[in-house]
């Protein structure tokens, strides 16, 4: 009887287990509501820089490698002035310019226009006697005499190019002296005087600008005024045998022809 009881119990347990096993294979339940967002994760590490490659690059790739250009910032203060650099090498010579206009020949068959528009002289008197009063002073040497417009034997300058001229003179004397610049056709002389009371060498100088016409003459002469008499001058010449130097100069400033 005991064995039968045990078998009955085991049979009952087996039936219960089979029933429970069958009840586990039911339908899945309904889906629940979504849960809340989780917390943000930590920032990742900086990646390696992009490597530039030769040749054309896809523009979209460049946009991915570099961000958009930002706005321009404010202008900074002006920096200090830099040092001056070295002078550069000379450039190559330029092309020659076009030829100029043909000049005008003012004196065809005689001399060039360039020669006619240049006039200058410088002459020297170096005798041991003073020049006589109220006479044209003559000279012994022509230092400069362009176009030979000055004749030293007569002491006369003749204008060949009308225009404005500058005349000047210098003399050395131990007596009182007056020298006058004379322009042909002008009644008055332009006189410069130096009164010598010490019987020592003194320099007398003078100068003037004159407007001359072609053919007009200019010369320098000794003027009496309050100078000592010719006899005293002769006596002085006898005692003083050094040169009585007079230098007369003139040149054309500009032509008005």
Protein Blocks (a to p, Z undefined) as FASTA:
>chain_A
ZZmmmmmmmmmmmmmmmmmmmmmmcccdddddddddddddddddddddddddedjddfkl
mmmmpccdddddddddddddddddddddddddddddddddddddfbghiacfklmmgccd
ddddfbfbdcdehiacddfbdfbaghhlacfknopacdfbgcddddddddddfbdcdddd
ddehiabdcddddddfkopacdddddddddddehiacdddddfklaccfklmmmmmmmmm
cdcddddddddfbdcZZ
